């Protein structure tokens, strides 16, 4: 097993700590519906229409998600379509977090312009600059909400959307197969005419 894979699995696993079990359990049905909406749209061959974000906001959120779970030797949050899951969540079951995104994105741009006046827009910064900006806001409610939504969009069941092509599951080593495989026990041999 490659060291990079172990490190990334550990990193992704530790991100899940910010997603509380109570939040997940209280929103599970709505999360599944949001993911199903995204999956259906992606199956049609085009990204889902944005329902809450403007195109510019979606670009910024996708850039943040791509730093939270980056694309390196494997797909990250961008490839998993996490931004579309987040947009759907803010349009349906998680509307109460809209203000955190609206305010947080404005603050993100302010911090980006302050730290890097020549570039300004967060999505236009290089990876090193983006990380510096995110480090300056990582204690904010906004960053915690984006991180939680990104992790859910990356790791949730791909049959509902997000985790496109099971990229999240591949990186944590989850195998999508039934728990039971034949032979189930000694009685199968007996039944099929094998040893008694």
ABEGO torsion letter per residue (X at the ends): XBAAAAAAAAAAAAAAAABBAAAAAAAAAAAAAAAAAAAAAAAAGBBBBBAABBAAAAAAAAAAAAAABBBBABBBAAAAGAAAAAAAAAABAAAAAAAAAAAAAAAAAAAAAAABAAAGBAAABBAAAAAAAAAAAAABAAAAAAAAAAAAAAABBAAAEEGBGGAAAAAAGBBBBBABBOBAEAAAAAAAGBBX
